[in-house]
Amino acid sequence: MYYRVGCHLCDQMVASLGQLQGEMDFGFELVDIDRHEELRKRHDVDVPVVALDDEVLCCHFFDEESIRQAIEEHGRNQSPHP
């Protein structure tokens, strides 16, 4: 998740991801855009941004349906196939 320190929407997104994480088994990384010039230029007014494999799942507000679907698809693609 791309975020900015002091962003209330970012704090809400982290809390929402944490709740969903308790239900679905996944991890997420917080990336402070202000520590990376290129990320700051790309996401300056769009934080928070949730992405998976460079695909943006949602920005500004938590989109549970998109995130659930992406996690489920990602899990299926990562499972070993016989």
N, CA, C and O of each residue as an XYZ file, in Angstrom:
328
protein
N       0.845     -1.164      0.000
C       0.000      0.000      0.000
C       0.890      1.226      0.000
O       1.774      1.358      0.847
N       0.663      2.117     -0.938
C       1.371      3.397     -0.991
C       0.615      4.373     -0.102
O      -0.605      4.507     -0.194
N       1.365      5.050      0.760
C       0.723      5.944      1.722
C       1.611      7.156      1.986
O       2.724      7.268      1.472
N       1.086      8.041      2.792
C       1.813      9.238      3.236
C       1.557      9.389      4.732
O       0.425      9.244      5.193
N       2.601      9.677      5.477
C       2.477      9.895      6.914
C       1.550     11.077      7.161
O       1.674     12.117      6.513
N       0.623     10.914      8.099
C      -0.295     11.991      8.446
C      -1.553     12.034      7.603
O      -2.367     12.945      7.751
N      -1.722     11.068      6.724
C      -2.893     11.013      5.833
C      -3.994     10.206      6.514
O      -3.826      9.010      6.753
N      -5.114     10.847      6.827
C      -6.191     10.136      7.518
C      -6.826      9.048      6.650
O      -7.251      8.018      7.174
N      -6.897      9.258      5.340
C      -7.414      8.220      4.458
C      -6.487      7.007      4.455
O      -6.939      5.865      4.368
N      -5.189      7.271      4.551
C      -4.211      6.179      4.608
C      -4.398      5.367      5.888
O      -4.367      4.137      5.861
N      -4.590      6.053      6.987
C      -4.816      5.362      8.264
C      -6.069      4.494      8.200
O      -6.079      3.374      8.711
N      -7.120      5.008      7.575
C      -8.356      4.240      7.433
C      -8.137      3.018      6.544
O      -8.668      1.943      6.822
N      -7.356      3.181      5.476
C      -7.085      2.077      4.559
C      -6.290      0.979      5.270
O      -6.574     -0.206      5.093
N      -5.304      1.367      6.068
C      -4.510      0.388      6.818
C      -5.423     -0.399      7.761
O      -5.313     -1.621      7.855
N      -6.319      0.296      8.456
C      -7.239     -0.371      9.374
C      -8.153     -1.342      8.623
O      -8.392     -2.455      9.092
N      -8.656     -0.934      7.476
C      -9.542     -1.793      6.682
C      -8.792     -3.014      6.152
O      -9.322     -4.125      6.165
N      -7.566     -2.809      5.690
C      -6.763     -3.939      5.223
C      -6.459     -4.894      6.373
O      -6.466     -6.112      6.195
N      -6.194     -4.341      7.543
C      -5.928     -5.161      8.714
C      -7.113     -6.034      9.084
O      -6.945     -7.198      9.446
N      -8.297     -5.480      8.996
C      -9.507     -6.266      9.286
C      -9.685     -7.385      8.264
O      -9.989     -8.520      8.629
N      -9.496     -7.066      6.997
C      -9.634     -8.072      5.954
C      -8.538     -9.130      6.073
O      -8.764    -10.307      5.794
N      -7.364     -8.697      6.486
C      -6.237     -9.608      6.669
C      -6.550    -10.657      7.735
O      -6.082    -11.792      7.644
N      -7.333    -10.288      8.736
C      -7.729    -11.232      9.763
C      -8.627    -12.332      9.225
O      -8.682    -13.429      9.780
N      -9.323    -12.035      8.148
C     -10.245    -12.998      7.541
C      -9.586    -13.791      6.418
O      -9.781    -15.001      6.301
N      -8.808    -13.101      5.601
C      -8.129    -13.731      4.470
C      -6.636    -13.736      4.789
O      -6.129    -12.779      5.374
N      -5.953    -14.760      4.427
C      -4.541    -14.874      4.761
C      -3.685    -14.170      3.706
O      -3.403    -14.743      2.654
N      -3.276    -12.944      3.982
C      -2.402    -12.199      3.070
C      -1.579    -11.205      3.878
O      -1.924    -10.860      5.009
N      -0.509    -10.762      3.289
C       0.321     -9.735      3.907
C       0.303     -8.497      3.036
O      -0.058     -8.550      1.860
N       0.695     -7.392      3.623
C       0.839     -6.181      2.814
C       1.976     -5.338      3.361
O       2.312     -5.403      4.544
N       2.550     -4.560      2.487
C       3.685     -3.707      2.825
C       3.264     -2.253      2.701
O       2.557     -1.879      1.765
N       3.698     -1.442      3.644
C       3.442     -0.006      3.578
C       4.649      0.676      2.951
O       5.781      0.487      3.398
N       4.403      1.466      1.916
C       5.465      2.188      1.227
C       5.149      3.677      1.301
O       4.158      4.140      0.736
N       5.999      4.420      1.999
C       5.833      5.868      2.158
C       6.291      6.553      0.878
O       7.483      6.567      0.572
N       5.356      7.117      0.135
C       5.693      7.734     -1.155
C       6.652      8.909     -1.000
O       7.385      9.231     -1.935
N       6.658      9.550      0.154
C       7.520     10.711      0.335
C       8.987     10.332      0.511
O       9.850     11.208      0.555
N       9.274      9.054      0.610
C      10.657      8.583      0.700
C      11.215      8.196     -0.669
O      12.383      7.827     -0.786
N      10.380      8.280     -1.698
C      10.762      7.878     -3.054
C      10.255      8.933     -4.030
O       9.048      9.072     -4.228
N      11.163      9.665     -4.631
C      10.770     10.770     -5.501
C       9.839     10.331     -6.637
O       8.857     11.012     -6.933
N      10.144      9.202     -7.268
C       9.307      8.747     -8.379
C       7.902      8.381     -7.904
O       6.917      8.705     -8.568
N       7.810      7.711     -6.763
C       6.491      7.362     -6.222
C       5.714      8.601     -5.813
O       4.500      8.668     -6.001
N       6.411      9.580     -5.256
C       5.736     10.826     -4.868
C       5.158     11.510     -6.102
O       4.037     12.017     -6.061
N       5.911     11.529     -7.194
C       5.418     12.141     -8.437
C       4.220     11.362     -8.989
O       3.263     11.959     -9.482
N       4.275     10.032     -8.906
C       3.223      9.191     -9.482
C       1.943      9.202     -8.648
O       0.846      9.209     -9.205
N       2.072      9.203     -7.308
C       0.908      9.025     -6.432
C       0.631     10.224     -5.518
O      -0.125     10.093     -4.556
N       1.208     11.352     -5.790
C       1.167     12.495     -4.876
C      -0.226     12.804     -4.335
O      -0.393     12.936     -3.123
N      -1.207     12.918     -5.184
C      -2.557     13.269     -4.733
C      -3.494     12.067     -4.721
O      -4.693     12.217     -4.486
N      -2.957     10.879     -4.972
C      -3.799      9.689     -5.070
C      -3.743      8.779     -3.847
O      -4.473      7.788     -3.805
N      -2.916      9.071     -2.861
C      -2.794      8.165     -1.720
C      -4.063      8.161     -0.890
O      -4.759      9.173     -0.811
N      -4.366      7.047     -0.280
C      -3.659      5.784     -0.329
C      -3.961      5.020     -1.619
O      -5.014      5.186     -2.235
N      -3.003      4.181     -2.004
C      -3.152      3.332     -3.180
C      -2.841      1.903     -2.760
O      -1.793      1.641     -2.170
N      -3.739      0.985     -3.058
C      -3.493     -0.435     -2.829
C      -3.228     -1.058     -4.188
O      -4.038     -0.945     -5.108
N      -2.079     -1.719     -4.301
C      -1.698     -2.346     -5.563
C      -1.235     -3.773     -5.298
O      -0.738     -4.097     -4.219
N      -1.409     -4.606     -6.298
C      -0.929     -5.983     -6.250
C      -0.263     -6.262     -7.586
O      -0.896     -6.176     -8.638
N       1.023     -6.598     -7.536
C       1.780     -6.844     -8.773
C       1.637     -5.679     -9.751
O       1.386     -5.890    -10.938
N       1.792     -4.475     -9.264
C       1.728     -3.239    -10.055
C       0.338     -2.908    -10.609
O       0.189     -1.952    -11.369
N      -0.667     -3.684    -10.238
C      -2.039     -3.368    -10.630
C      -2.711     -2.617     -9.483
O      -2.787     -3.128     -8.366
N      -3.193     -1.420     -9.753
C      -3.875     -0.635     -8.731
C      -5.250     -1.244     -8.496
O      -6.056     -1.378     -9.417
N      -5.501     -1.611     -7.231
C      -6.794     -2.194     -6.857
C      -7.768     -1.125     -6.387
O      -8.968     -1.211     -6.646
N      -7.249     -0.122     -5.697
C      -8.096      0.994     -5.284
C      -7.203      2.143     -4.830
O      -6.051      1.945     -4.444
N      -7.753      3.327     -4.886
C      -7.054      4.490     -4.334
C      -8.090      5.382     -3.656
O      -9.269      5.387     -4.011
N      -7.621      6.119     -2.694
C      -8.432      7.000     -1.853
C      -9.295      6.236     -0.852
O      -9.212      6.484      0.351
N     -10.119      5.312     -1.337
C     -11.061      4.620     -0.466
C     -10.954      3.112     -0.652
O     -10.641      2.628     -1.740
N     -11.216      2.385      0.415
C     -11.136      0.927      0.451
C     -12.207      0.321     -0.451
O     -13.395      0.596     -0.282
N     -11.785     -0.501     -1.403
C     -12.707     -1.209     -2.288
C     -12.578     -2.696     -1.965
O     -11.802     -3.418     -2.592
N     -13.348     -3.135     -0.980
C     -13.224     -4.496     -0.474
C     -13.424     -5.536     -1.569
O     -12.683     -6.518     -1.626
N     -14.390     -5.342     -2.422
C     -14.679     -6.319     -3.468
C     -13.482     -6.505     -4.408
O     -13.116     -7.637     -4.724
N     -12.878     -5.412     -4.850
C     -11.718     -5.493     -5.742
C     -10.538     -6.167     -5.064
O      -9.835     -6.975     -5.670
N     -10.330     -5.825     -3.803
C      -9.201     -6.393     -3.071
C      -9.419     -7.879     -2.834
O      -8.505     -8.675     -3.047
N     -10.608     -8.266     -2.398
C     -10.918     -9.693     -2.198
C     -10.691    -10.492     -3.484
O     -10.035    -11.534     -3.476
N     -11.235     -9.994     -4.568
C     -11.127    -10.683     -5.847
C      -9.660    -10.830     -6.256
O      -9.247    -11.904     -6.695
N      -8.883     -9.777     -6.119
C      -7.471     -9.825     -6.512
C      -6.684    -10.801     -5.646
O      -5.836    -11.534     -6.156
N      -6.952    -10.818     -4.355
C      -6.255    -11.740     -3.450
C      -6.614    -13.183     -3.788
O      -5.740    -14.049     -3.829
N      -7.888    -13.441     -4.029
C      -8.317    -14.795     -4.383
C      -7.690    -15.249     -5.695
O      -7.209    -16.378     -5.791
N      -7.688    -14.385     -6.707
C      -7.088    -14.730     -7.998
C      -5.591    -14.938     -7.855
O      -5.032    -15.870     -8.433
N      -4.946    -14.084     -7.094
C      -3.503    -14.193     -6.880
C      -3.176    -15.512     -6.194
O      -2.207    -16.180     -6.554
N      -3.981    -15.886     -5.210
C      -3.787    -17.148     -4.513
C      -3.936    -18.342     -5.434
O      -3.160    -19.294     -5.349
N      -4.933    -18.302     -6.321
C      -5.129    -19.401     -7.279
C      -3.950    -19.494     -8.235
O      -3.520    -20.592     -8.587
N      -3.425    -18.352     -8.656
C      -2.294    -18.345     -9.605
C      -0.999    -18.792     -8.938
O      -0.090    -19.271     -9.615
N      -0.905    -18.642     -7.622
C       0.305    -19.021     -6.891
C       0.291    -20.477     -6.453
O       1.337    -21.022     -6.100
N      -0.868    -21.112     -6.470
C      -0.993    -22.507     -6.014
C      -0.290    -23.422     -7.012
O      -0.380    -23.226     -8.224
N       0.414    -24.428     -6.480
C       1.065    -25.385     -7.388
C       0.009    -26.194     -8.142
O      -0.981    -26.645     -7.567
N       0.241    -26.360     -9.411
C      -0.686    -27.125    -10.252
C      -0.127    -28.520    -10.451
O       1.062    -28.664    -10.738
N      -0.944    -29.550    -10.309
C      -0.461    -30.938    -10.479
C      -0.135    -31.252    -11.931
O       0.281    -32.368    -12.242
